[in-house]
Amino acid sequence: MCFIINFLLNYFTTKFNTLYIKIFSYFNIVHIKNAYYILLLKIFKIHNSYG
């Protein structure tokens, strides 16, 4: 009985951890893309204002 509970706990924690990592990495990628896009826009605006 105790073995089964332990097994289930381990199974669900690993599942949850991988899911959390996937979600976190996805949001990180999105954040990096947005930051990169904003940076490009700023460079473009500066370039335009100078001429």
RALINKA-V315909 format. One record per run of one state. SS is the DSSP state (A for helix, B for strand, O for the rest). FROM is the first residue (numbers start at 1). TO is the last residue. If there is no record, write none. Layout:
ss	from	to
SS	FROM	TO
SS	FROM	TO
//
This chain:
ss	from	to
O	1	1
A	2	50
O	51	51
//
